[in-house]
């Protein structure tokens, strides 16, 4: 079962919907492009014991953004 999360692009500030696959592990890191401005962000995901996802976005030229 996929988890949907709403995040804000650290470049353009627009809201994006991403889907997280908990079966990929409790800690995940991957690159995804903004659905609006197409710039890439590094997505870091932590899945808690309750199944809740904590998502952090990091732009290539920024320290990070919590979504």
N, CA, C and O atoms as a Tripos MOL2 file, in Angstrom:
@<TRIPOS>MOLECULE
protein
  268   267    67     0     0
PROTEIN
NO_CHARGES

@<TRIPOS>ATOM
      1 N           0.8360   -1.1800    0.0000 N.3       1 UNK1
      2 CA          0.0000    0.0000    0.0000 C.3       1 UNK1
      3 C           0.8840    1.2480    0.0000 C.2       1 UNK1
      4 O           1.7460    1.3940    0.8670 O.2       1 UNK1
      5 N           0.6820    2.1270   -0.9450 N.am      2 UNK2
      6 CA          1.4670    3.3450   -1.0630 C.3       2 UNK2
      7 C           0.9630    4.4190   -0.1040 C.2       2 UNK2
      8 O          -0.2240    4.4790    0.2130 O.2       2 UNK2
      9 N           1.8830    5.2630    0.3510 N.am      3 UNK3
     10 CA          1.5540    6.3900    1.2170 C.3       3 UNK3
     11 C           1.6670    7.6580    0.3750 C.2       3 UNK3
     12 O           2.7090    7.9000   -0.2340 O.2       3 UNK3
     13 N           0.6140    8.4670    0.3310 N.am      4 UNK4
     14 CA          0.6490    9.7450   -0.3920 C.3       4 UNK4
     15 C           1.0170   10.8550    0.5780 C.2       4 UNK4
     16 O           0.4660   10.9440    1.6750 O.2       4 UNK4
     17 N           1.9500   11.6970    0.1660 N.am      5 UNK5
     18 CA          2.3800   12.8380    0.9690 C.3       5 UNK5
     19 C           2.3650   14.0810    0.1010 C.2       5 UNK5
     20 O           2.7530   14.0410   -1.0660 O.2       5 UNK5
     21 N           1.9200   15.1740    0.6710 N.am      6 UNK6
     22 CA          1.9700   16.4580   -0.0010 C.3       6 UNK6
     23 C           3.2340   17.1790    0.4760 C.2       6 UNK6
     24 O           3.4530   17.3380    1.6770 O.2       6 UNK6
     25 N           4.0600   17.6110   -0.4790 N.am      7 UNK7
     26 CA          5.3070   18.3060   -0.1490 C.3       7 UNK7
     27 C           5.3790   19.5910   -0.9550 C.2       7 UNK7
     28 O           4.6860   19.7480   -1.9610 O.2       7 UNK7
     29 N           6.2270   20.5110   -0.5040 N.am      8 UNK8
     30 CA          6.3940   21.7850   -1.1920 C.3       8 UNK8
     31 C           7.7800   21.8300   -1.8250 C.2       8 UNK8
     32 O           8.7840   21.5690   -1.1620 O.2       8 UNK8
     33 N           7.8250   22.1590   -3.0970 N.am      9 UNK9
     34 CA          9.0900   22.2340   -3.8190 C.3       9 UNK9
     35 C           9.9910   23.3030   -3.1920 C.2       9 UNK9
     36 O           9.5600   24.4410   -3.0030 O.2       9 UNK9
     37 N          11.2340   22.9440   -2.8710 N.am     10 UNK10
     38 CA         12.1420   23.9320   -2.2850 C.3      10 UNK10
     39 C          12.6030   24.9990   -3.2890 C.2      10 UNK10
     40 O          13.1880   26.0050   -2.8860 O.2      10 UNK10
     41 N          12.3510   24.7950   -4.5760 N.am     11 UNK11
     42 CA         12.7190   25.7780   -5.5950 C.3      11 UNK11
     43 C          11.5880   26.7570   -5.8790 C.2      11 UNK11
     44 O          11.7490   27.9640   -5.7040 O.2      11 UNK11
     45 N          10.4340   26.2360   -6.3200 N.am     12 UNK12
     46 CA          9.3450   27.1170   -6.7610 C.3      12 UNK12
     47 C           8.2510   27.2970   -5.7110 C.2      12 UNK12
     48 O           7.4060   28.1810   -5.8500 O.2      12 UNK12
     49 N           8.2550   26.4680   -4.6570 N.am     13 UNK13
     50 CA          7.2830   26.6140   -3.5860 C.3      13 UNK13
     51 C           5.9230   25.9960   -3.8640 C.2      13 UNK13
     52 O           5.0220   26.0870   -3.0300 O.2      13 UNK13
     53 N           5.7600   25.3700   -5.0230 N.am     14 UNK14
     54 CA          4.4790   24.7550   -5.3690 C.3      14 UNK14
     55 C           4.3040   23.4130   -4.6600 C.2      14 UNK14
     56 O           5.2740   22.7060   -4.3850 O.2      14 UNK14
     57 N           3.0640   23.0850   -4.3770 N.am     15 UNK15
     58 CA          2.7300   21.8200   -3.7350 C.3      15 UNK15
     59 C           2.8200   20.6770   -4.7470 C.2      15 UNK15
     60 O           2.3960   20.8150   -5.8950 O.2      15 UNK15
     61 N           3.3730   19.5560   -4.3090 N.am     16 UNK16
     62 CA          3.5030   18.3480   -5.1240 C.3      16 UNK16
     63 C           3.0040   17.1740   -4.3110 C.2      16 UNK16
     64 O           3.1620   17.1530   -3.0900 O.2      16 UNK16
     65 N           2.4180   16.2210   -4.9510 N.am     17 UNK17
     66 CA          1.9700   14.9850   -4.3060 C.3      17 UNK17
     67 C           2.9600   13.8830   -4.7000 C.2      17 UNK17
     68 O           3.1720   13.6240   -5.8840 O.2      17 UNK17
     69 N           3.5580   13.2410   -3.6980 N.am     18 UNK18
     70 CA          4.4530   12.1240   -3.9870 C.3      18 UNK18
     71 C           3.9000   10.8700   -3.3190 C.2      18 UNK18
     72 O           3.1750   10.9460   -2.3270 O.2      18 UNK18
     73 N           4.2530    9.7220   -3.8740 N.am     19 UNK19
     74 CA          3.8250    8.4490   -3.3120 C.3      19 UNK19
     75 C           5.0460    7.6990   -2.8230 C.2      19 UNK19
     76 O           6.0630    7.6140   -3.5110 O.2      19 UNK19
     77 N           4.9270    7.1600   -1.6270 N.am     20 UNK20
     78 CA          6.0180    6.4420   -0.9770 C.3      20 UNK20
     79 C           5.6200    4.9870   -0.8380 C.2      20 UNK20
     80 O           4.5010    4.6710   -0.4330 O.2      20 UNK20
     81 N           6.5450    4.1050   -1.1780 N.am     21 UNK21
     82 CA          6.3120    2.6630   -1.0700 C.3      21 UNK21
     83 C           6.9960    2.1570    0.2000 C.2      21 UNK21
     84 O           8.2180    2.0050    0.2120 O.2      21 UNK21
     85 N           6.2410    1.8930    1.2670 N.am     22 UNK22
     86 CA          6.8520    1.4450    2.5200 C.3      22 UNK22
     87 C           7.5920    0.1170    2.3970 C.2      22 UNK22
     88 O           8.4640   -0.1740    3.2150 O.2      22 UNK22
     89 N           7.2630   -0.6950    1.3910 N.am     23 UNK23
     90 CA          7.9370   -1.9750    1.2240 C.3      23 UNK23
     91 C           9.3740   -1.8010    0.7270 C.2      23 UNK23
     92 O          10.1310   -2.7700    0.6880 O.2      23 UNK23
     93 N           9.7620   -0.5630    0.3430 N.am     24 UNK24
     94 CA         11.1220   -0.2870   -0.1170 C.3      24 UNK24
     95 C          12.0870   -0.0710    1.0490 C.2      24 UNK24
     96 O          13.2790    0.1480    0.8320 O.2      24 UNK24
     97 N          11.5850   -0.1310    2.2770 N.am     25 UNK25
     98 CA         12.4510    0.0040    3.4510 C.3      25 UNK25
     99 C          12.0250    1.1440    4.3460 C.2      25 UNK25
    100 O          11.3110    2.0550    3.9260 O.2      25 UNK25
    101 N          12.4790    1.0780    5.6020 N.am     26 UNK26
    102 CA         12.1270    2.0970    6.5930 C.3      26 UNK26
    103 C          12.8440    3.4150    6.3470 C.2      26 UNK26
    104 O          12.3620    4.4700    6.7580 O.2      26 UNK26
    105 N          14.0020    3.3620    5.6730 N.am     27 UNK27
    106 CA         14.7440    4.5700    5.2870 C.3      27 UNK27
    107 C          14.9770    4.5130    3.7900 C.2      27 UNK27
    108 O          15.4920    3.5270    3.2620 O.2      27 UNK27
    109 N          14.5900    5.5840    3.1160 N.am     28 UNK28
    110 CA         14.7170    5.6450    1.6630 C.3      28 UNK28
    111 C          15.3130    6.9850    1.2610 C.2      28 UNK28
    112 O          15.1130    7.9920    1.9400 O.2      28 UNK28
    113 N          16.0350    6.9920    0.1720 N.am     29 UNK29
    114 CA         16.5920    8.2130   -0.3830 C.3      29 UNK29
    115 C          16.5990    8.0700   -1.9030 C.2      29 UNK29
    116 O          17.1130    7.0890   -2.4400 O.2      29 UNK29
    117 N          16.0330    9.0400   -2.5790 N.am     30 UNK30
    118 CA         15.9650    8.9960   -4.0400 C.3      30 UNK30
    119 C          15.7710   10.4030   -4.5880 C.2      30 UNK30
    120 O          15.4680   11.3300   -3.8370 O.2      30 UNK30
    121 N          15.9430   10.5610   -5.8870 N.am     31 UNK31
    122 CA         15.7560   11.8430   -6.5560 C.3      31 UNK31
    123 C          14.4180   11.8410   -7.2760 C.2      31 UNK31
    124 O          14.0510   10.8710   -7.9390 O.2      31 UNK31
    125 N          13.7000   12.9420   -7.1330 N.am     32 UNK32
    126 CA         12.4240   13.1070   -7.8270 C.3      32 UNK32
    127 C          12.3570   14.5330   -8.3530 C.2      32 UNK32
    128 O          12.8670   15.4560   -7.7170 O.2      32 UNK32
    129 N          11.7320   14.7160   -9.5090 N.am     33 UNK33
    130 CA         11.5920   16.0470  -10.0990 C.3      33 UNK33
    131 C          10.2900   16.7030   -9.6550 C.2      33 UNK33
    132 O           9.2730   16.0360   -9.4640 O.2      33 UNK33
    133 N          10.3450   18.0260   -9.4930 N.am     34 UNK34
    134 CA          9.1430   18.8000   -9.2020 C.3      34 UNK34
    135 C           8.1720   18.6540  -10.3680 C.2      34 UNK34
    136 O           8.5750   18.7130  -11.5290 O.2      34 UNK34
    137 N           6.9050   18.4660  -10.0590 N.am     35 UNK35
    138 CA          5.8760   18.3130  -11.0820 C.3      35 UNK35
    139 C           5.5400   19.6430  -11.7540 C.2      35 UNK35
    140 O           4.8680   19.6670  -12.7860 O.2      35 UNK35
    141 N           6.0120   20.7610  -11.1640 N.am     36 UNK36
    142 CA          5.7160   22.0850  -11.7150 C.3      36 UNK36
    143 C           6.9270   22.6670  -12.4490 C.2      36 UNK36
    144 O           6.8350   22.9930  -13.6330 O.2      36 UNK36
    145 N           8.0660   22.8000  -11.7510 N.am     37 UNK37
    146 CA          9.2370   23.4650  -12.3530 C.3      37 UNK37
    147 C          10.2790   22.4700  -12.8910 C.2      37 UNK37
    148 O          11.2580   22.8770  -13.5160 O.2      37 UNK37
    149 N          10.0700   21.1820  -12.6520 N.am     38 UNK38
    150 CA         10.9200   20.1020  -13.1830 C.3      38 UNK38
    151 C          12.3320   20.0620  -12.6020 C.2      38 UNK38
    152 O          13.1700   19.3150  -13.1070 O.2      38 UNK38
    153 N          12.6210   20.8320  -11.5710 N.am     39 UNK39
    154 CA         13.9490   20.7780  -10.9560 C.3      39 UNK39
    155 C          14.0150   19.5920  -10.0010 C.2      39 UNK39
    156 O          13.0190   19.2750   -9.3510 O.2      39 UNK39
    157 N          15.1640   18.9310   -9.9020 N.am     40 UNK40
    158 CA         15.2740   17.7290   -9.0720 C.3      40 UNK40
    159 C          15.5180   18.0470   -7.5990 C.2      40 UNK40
    160 O          16.2300   18.9890   -7.2530 O.2      40 UNK40
    161 N          14.9030   17.2260   -6.7420 N.am     41 UNK41
    162 CA         15.1990   17.2960   -5.3170 C.3      41 UNK41
    163 C          15.5750   15.9160   -4.8300 C.2      41 UNK41
    164 O          15.1670   14.9040   -5.3990 O.2      41 UNK41
    165 N          16.3570   15.8900   -3.7720 N.am     42 UNK42
    166 CA         16.6880   14.6530   -3.0860 C.3      42 UNK42
    167 C          15.6030   14.4350   -2.0360 C.2      42 UNK42
    168 O          15.3720   15.2940   -1.1850 O.2      42 UNK42
    169 N          14.9480   13.2970   -2.0990 N.am     43 UNK43
    170 CA         13.8790   12.9540   -1.1660 C.3      43 UNK43
    171 C          14.4380   11.9580   -0.1530 C.2      43 UNK43
    172 O          15.0020   10.9330   -0.5350 O.2      43 UNK43
    173 N          14.2820   12.2580    1.1300 N.am     44 UNK44
    174 CA         14.6590   11.3410    2.2000 C.3      44 UNK44
    175 C          13.4020   10.9830    2.9610 C.2      44 UNK44
    176 O          12.6350   11.8590    3.3600 O.2      44 UNK44
    177 N          13.1920    9.6840    3.1630 N.am     45 UNK45
    178 CA         11.9770    9.1960    3.8150 C.3      45 UNK45
    179 C          12.3590    8.3010    4.9920 C.2      45 UNK45
    180 O          13.2580    7.4660    4.8890 O.2      45 UNK45
    181 N          11.6660    8.4900    6.1010 N.am     46 UNK46
    182 CA         11.7770    7.5940    7.2430 C.3      46 UNK46
    183 C          10.3690    7.1060    7.5600 C.2      46 UNK46
    184 O           9.4550    7.9110    7.7430 O.2      46 UNK46
    185 N          10.1960    5.7990    7.6230 N.am     47 UNK47
    186 CA          8.9060    5.2060    7.9730 C.3      47 UNK47
    187 C           8.9740    4.8030    9.4440 C.2      47 UNK47
    188 O           9.8360    4.0180    9.8390 O.2      47 UNK47
    189 N           8.0690    5.3390   10.2460 N.am     48 UNK48
    190 CA          8.0430    5.0360   11.6690 C.3      48 UNK48
    191 C           7.3850    3.6990   11.9480 C.2      48 UNK48
    192 O           6.7820    3.1020   11.0560 O.2      48 UNK48
    193 N           7.4970    3.2220   13.1930 N.am     49 UNK49
    194 CA          6.8960    1.9380   13.5610 C.3      49 UNK49
    195 C           5.3650    1.9300   13.4130 C.2      49 UNK49
    196 O           4.7520    0.8700   13.2850 O.2      49 UNK49
    197 N           4.7650    3.1170   13.4320 N.am     50 UNK50
    198 CA          3.3180    3.2300   13.2650 C.3      50 UNK50
    199 C           2.9110    3.2850   11.7940 C.2      50 UNK50
    200 O           1.7240    3.3470   11.4750 O.2      50 UNK50
    201 N           3.9110    3.2620   10.8900 N.am     51 UNK51
    202 CA          3.6280    3.3160    9.4580 C.3      51 UNK51
    203 C           3.5550    4.7190    8.8960 C.2      51 UNK51
    204 O           3.3400    4.8920    7.6960 O.2      51 UNK51
    205 N           3.7300    5.7350    9.7480 N.am     52 UNK52
    206 CA          3.7070    7.1200    9.2900 C.3      52 UNK52
    207 C           5.0370    7.4640    8.6270 C.2      52 UNK52
    208 O           6.0960    7.0250    9.0750 O.2      52 UNK52
    209 N           4.9720    8.2500    7.5600 N.am     53 UNK53
    210 CA          6.1730    8.6400    6.8250 C.3      53 UNK53
    211 C           6.5900   10.0580    7.1980 C.2      53 UNK53
    212 O           5.7580   10.9590    7.3030 O.2      53 UNK53
    213 N           7.8860   10.2360    7.3950 N.am     54 UNK54
    214 CA          8.4820   11.5500    7.5860 C.3      54 UNK54
    215 C           9.3190   11.8250    6.3420 C.2      54 UNK54
    216 O          10.2220   11.0570    6.0110 O.2      54 UNK54
    217 N           9.0120   12.9330    5.6490 N.am     55 UNK55
    218 CA          9.6470   13.2330    4.3720 C.3      55 UNK55
    219 C          10.4410   14.5250    4.4710 C.2      55 UNK55
    220 O           9.9440   15.5250    4.9880 O.2      55 UNK55
    221 N          11.6820   14.5090    3.9720 N.am     56 UNK56
    222 CA         12.5250   15.7000    3.8620 C.3      56 UNK56
    223 C          12.9360   15.8610    2.4090 C.2      56 UNK56
    224 O          13.3000   14.8930    1.7410 O.2      56 UNK56
    225 N          12.8730   17.1030    1.9260 N.am     57 UNK57
    226 CA         13.3330   17.4120    0.5700 C.3      57 UNK57
    227 C          14.5770   18.2640    0.6720 C.2      57 UNK57
    228 O          14.6490   19.1730    1.4980 O.2      57 UNK57
    229 N          15.5630   17.9710   -0.1720 N.am     58 UNK58
    230 CA         16.7920   18.7420   -0.1970 C.3      58 UNK58
    231 C          17.0880   19.1460   -1.6370 C.2      58 UNK58
    232 O          17.2560   18.2950   -2.5100 O.2      58 UNK58
    233 N          17.1500   20.4400   -1.8710 N.am     59 UNK59
    234 CA         17.5380   20.9430   -3.1830 C.3      59 UNK59
    235 C          19.0510   20.8220   -3.3140 C.2      59 UNK59
    236 O          19.7600   20.8100   -2.3080 O.2      59 UNK59
    237 N          19.5450   20.7310   -4.5280 N.am     60 UNK60
    238 CA         20.9750   20.5770   -4.7510 C.3      60 UNK60
    239 C          21.7780   21.7420   -4.2020 C.2      60 UNK60
    240 O          22.9190   21.5530   -3.7800 O.2      60 UNK60
    241 N          21.2110   22.9430   -4.1950 N.am     61 UNK61
    242 CA         21.9440   24.1190   -3.7490 C.3      61 UNK61
    243 C          21.4370   24.6730   -2.4180 C.2      61 UNK61
    244 O          21.7330   25.8170   -2.0720 O.2      61 UNK61
    245 N          20.6670   23.8650   -1.6640 N.am     62 UNK62
    246 CA         20.1340   24.2940   -0.3780 C.3      62 UNK62
    247 C          20.3890   23.2050    0.6480 C.2      62 UNK62
    248 O          20.6490   22.0540    0.2950 O.2      62 UNK62
    249 N          20.3150   23.5740    1.9260 N.am     63 UNK63
    250 CA         20.5520   22.5970    2.9860 C.3      63 UNK63
    251 C          19.3680   21.6790    3.1970 C.2      63 UNK63
    252 O          19.5550   20.5420    3.6320 O.2      63 UNK63
    253 N          18.1450   22.1300    2.9050 N.am     64 UNK64
    254 CA         17.0190   21.2220    3.0310 C.3      64 UNK64
    255 C          15.7110   21.9130    3.3200 C.2      64 UNK64
    256 O          15.6620   23.1090    3.6060 O.2      64 UNK64
    257 N          14.6630   21.1410    3.2380 N.am     65 UNK65
    258 CA         13.3150   21.6220    3.4670 C.3      65 UNK65
    259 C          12.4920   20.4690    3.9900 C.2      65 UNK65
    260 O          12.5310   19.3720    3.4330 O.2      65 UNK65
    261 N          11.7460   20.7050    5.0530 N.am     66 UNK66
    262 CA         10.8620   19.6730    5.5900 C.3      66 UNK66
    263 C           9.5050   19.7940    4.9370 C.2      66 UNK66
    264 O           8.9440   20.8860    4.8490 O.2      66 UNK66
    265 N           8.9720   18.6690    4.4770 N.am     67 UNK67
    266 CA          7.6660   18.6760    3.8240 C.3      67 UNK67
    267 C           6.6440   17.8820    4.5570 C.2      67 UNK67
    268 O           5.4960   17.8000    4.1200 O.2      67 UNK67
@<TRIPOS>BOND
     1     1     2 1
     2     2     3 1
     3     3     4 2
     4     3     5 am
     5     5     6 1
     6     6     7 1
     7     7     8 2
     8     7     9 am
     9     9    10 1
    10    10    11 1
    11    11    12 2
    12    11    13 am
    13    13    14 1
    14    14    15 1
    15    15    16 2
    16    15    17 am
    17    17    18 1
    18    18    19 1
    19    19    20 2
    20    19    21 am
    21    21    22 1
    22    22    23 1
    23    23    24 2
    24    23    25 am
    25    25    26 1
    26    26    27 1
    27    27    28 2
    28    27    29 am
    29    29    30 1
    30    30    31 1
    31    31    32 2
    32    31    33 am
    33    33    34 1
    34    34    35 1
    35    35    36 2
    36    35    37 am
    37    37    38 1
    38    38    39 1
    39    39    40 2
    40    39    41 am
    41    41    42 1
    42    42    43 1
    43    43    44 2
    44    43    45 am
    45    45    46 1
    46    46    47 1
    47    47    48 2
    48    47    49 am
    49    49    50 1
    50    50    51 1
    51    51    52 2
    52    51    53 am
    53    53    54 1
    54    54    55 1
    55    55    56 2
    56    55    57 am
    57    57    58 1
    58    58    59 1
    59    59    60 2
    60    59    61 am
    61    61    62 1
    62    62    63 1
    63    63    64 2
    64    63    65 am
    65    65    66 1
    66    66    67 1
    67    67    68 2
    68    67    69 am
    69    69    70 1
    70    70    71 1
    71    71    72 2
    72    71    73 am
    73    73    74 1
    74    74    75 1
    75    75    76 2
    76    75    77 am
    77    77    78 1
    78    78    79 1
    79    79    80 2
    80    79    81 am
    81    81    82 1
    82    82    83 1
    83    83    84 2
    84    83    85 am
    85    85    86 1
    86    86    87 1
    87    87    88 2
    88    87    89 am
    89    89    90 1
    90    90    91 1
    91    91    92 2
    92    91    93 am
    93    93    94 1
    94    94    95 1
    95    95    96 2
    96    95    97 am
    97    97    98 1
    98    98    99 1
    99    99   100 2
   100    99   101 am
   101   101   102 1
   102   102   103 1
   103   103   104 2
   104   103   105 am
   105   105   106 1
   106   106   107 1
   107   107   108 2
   108   107   109 am
   109   109   110 1
   110   110   111 1
   111   111   112 2
   112   111   113 am
   113   113   114 1
   114   114   115 1
   115   115   116 2
   116   115   117 am
   117   117   118 1
   118   118   119 1
   119   119   120 2
   120   119   121 am
   121   121   122 1
   122   122   123 1
   123   123   124 2
   124   123   125 am
   125   125   126 1
   126   126   127 1
   127   127   128 2
   128   127   129 am
   129   129   130 1
   130   130   131 1
   131   131   132 2
   132   131   133 am
   133   133   134 1
   134   134   135 1
   135   135   136 2
   136   135   137 am
   137   137   138 1
   138   138   139 1
   139   139   140 2
   140   139   141 am
   141   141   142 1
   142   142   143 1
   143   143   144 2
   144   143   145 am
   145   145   146 1
   146   146   147 1
   147   147   148 2
   148   147   149 am
   149   149   150 1
   150   150   151 1
   151   151   152 2
   152   151   153 am
   153   153   154 1
   154   154   155 1
   155   155   156 2
   156   155   157 am
   157   157   158 1
   158   158   159 1
   159   159   160 2
   160   159   161 am
   161   161   162 1
   162   162   163 1
   163   163   164 2
   164   163   165 am
   165   165   166 1
   166   166   167 1
   167   167   168 2
   168   167   169 am
   169   169   170 1
   170   170   171 1
   171   171   172 2
   172   171   173 am
   173   173   174 1
   174   174   175 1
   175   175   176 2
   176   175   177 am
   177   177   178 1
   178   178   179 1
   179   179   180 2
   180   179   181 am
   181   181   182 1
   182   182   183 1
   183   183   184 2
   184   183   185 am
   185   185   186 1
   186   186   187 1
   187   187   188 2
   188   187   189 am
   189   189   190 1
   190   190   191 1
   191   191   192 2
   192   191   193 am
   193   193   194 1
   194   194   195 1
   195   195   196 2
   196   195   197 am
   197   197   198 1
   198   198   199 1
   199   199   200 2
   200   199   201 am
   201   201   202 1
   202   202   203 1
   203   203   204 2
   204   203   205 am
   205   205   206 1
   206   206   207 1
   207   207   208 2
   208   207   209 am
   209   209   210 1
   210   210   211 1
   211   211   212 2
   212   211   213 am
   213   213   214 1
   214   214   215 1
   215   215   216 2
   216   215   217 am
   217   217   218 1
   218   218   219 1
   219   219   220 2
   220   219   221 am
   221   221   222 1
   222   222   223 1
   223   223   224 2
   224   223   225 am
   225   225   226 1
   226   226   227 1
   227   227   228 2
   228   227   229 am
   229   229   230 1
   230   230   231 1
   231   231   232 2
   232   231   233 am
   233   233   234 1
   234   234   235 1
   235   235   236 2
   236   235   237 am
   237   237   238 1
   238   238   239 1
   239   239   240 2
   240   239   241 am
   241   241   242 1
   242   242   243 1
   243   243   244 2
   244   243   245 am
   245   245   246 1
   246   246   247 1
   247   247   248 2
   248   247   249 am
   249   249   250 1
   250   250   251 1
   251   251   252 2
   252   251   253 am
   253   253   254 1
   254   254   255 1
   255   255   256 2
   256   255   257 am
   257   257   258 1
   258   258   259 1
   259   259   260 2
   260   259   261 am
   261   261   262 1
   262   262   263 1
   263   263   264 2
   264   263   265 am
   265   265   266 1
   266   266   267 1
   267   267   268 2
@<TRIPOS>SUBSTRUCTURE
     1 UNK1         2 RESIDUE 1 A UNK
     2 UNK2         6 RESIDUE 1 A UNK
     3 UNK3        10 RESIDUE 1 A UNK
     4 UNK4        14 RESIDUE 1 A UNK
     5 UNK5        18 RESIDUE 1 A UNK
     6 UNK6        22 RESIDUE 1 A UNK
     7 UNK7        26 RESIDUE 1 A UNK
     8 UNK8        30 RESIDUE 1 A UNK
     9 UNK9        34 RESIDUE 1 A UNK
    10 UNK10       38 RESIDUE 1 A UNK
    11 UNK11       42 RESIDUE 1 A UNK
    12 UNK12       46 RESIDUE 1 A UNK
    13 UNK13       50 RESIDUE 1 A UNK
    14 UNK14       54 RESIDUE 1 A UNK
    15 UNK15       58 RESIDUE 1 A UNK
    16 UNK16       62 RESIDUE 1 A UNK
    17 UNK17       66 RESIDUE 1 A UNK
    18 UNK18       70 RESIDUE 1 A UNK
    19 UNK19       74 RESIDUE 1 A UNK
    20 UNK20       78 RESIDUE 1 A UNK
    21 UNK21       82 RESIDUE 1 A UNK
    22 UNK22       86 RESIDUE 1 A UNK
    23 UNK23       90 RESIDUE 1 A UNK
    24 UNK24       94 RESIDUE 1 A UNK
    25 UNK25       98 RESIDUE 1 A UNK
    26 UNK26      102 RESIDUE 1 A UNK
    27 UNK27      106 RESIDUE 1 A UNK
    28 UNK28      110 RESIDUE 1 A UNK
    29 UNK29      114 RESIDUE 1 A UNK
    30 UNK30      118 RESIDUE 1 A UNK
    31 UNK31      122 RESIDUE 1 A UNK
    32 UNK32      126 RESIDUE 1 A UNK
    33 UNK33      130 RESIDUE 1 A UNK
    34 UNK34      134 RESIDUE 1 A UNK
    35 UNK35      138 RESIDUE 1 A UNK
    36 UNK36      142 RESIDUE 1 A UNK
    37 UNK37      146 RESIDUE 1 A UNK
    38 UNK38      150 RESIDUE 1 A UNK
    39 UNK39      154 RESIDUE 1 A UNK
    40 UNK40      158 RESIDUE 1 A UNK
    41 UNK41      162 RESIDUE 1 A UNK
    42 UNK42      166 RESIDUE 1 A UNK
    43 UNK43      170 RESIDUE 1 A UNK
    44 UNK44      174 RESIDUE 1 A UNK
    45 UNK45      178 RESIDUE 1 A UNK
    46 UNK46      182 RESIDUE 1 A UNK
    47 UNK47      186 RESIDUE 1 A UNK
    48 UNK48      190 RESIDUE 1 A UNK
    49 UNK49      194 RESIDUE 1 A UNK
    50 UNK50      198 RESIDUE 1 A UNK
    51 UNK51      202 RESIDUE 1 A UNK
    52 UNK52      206 RESIDUE 1 A UNK
    53 UNK53      210 RESIDUE 1 A UNK
    54 UNK54      214 RESIDUE 1 A UNK
    55 UNK55      218 RESIDUE 1 A UNK
    56 UNK56      222 RESIDUE 1 A UNK
    57 UNK57      226 RESIDUE 1 A UNK
    58 UNK58      230 RESIDUE 1 A UNK
    59 UNK59      234 RESIDUE 1 A UNK
    60 UNK60      238 RESIDUE 1 A UNK
    61 UNK61      242 RESIDUE 1 A UNK
    62 UNK62      246 RESIDUE 1 A UNK
    63 UNK63      250 RESIDUE 1 A UNK
    64 UNK64      254 RESIDUE 1 A UNK
    65 UNK65      258 RESIDUE 1 A UNK
    66 UNK66      262 RESIDUE 1 A UNK
    67 UNK67      266 RESIDUE 1 A UNK
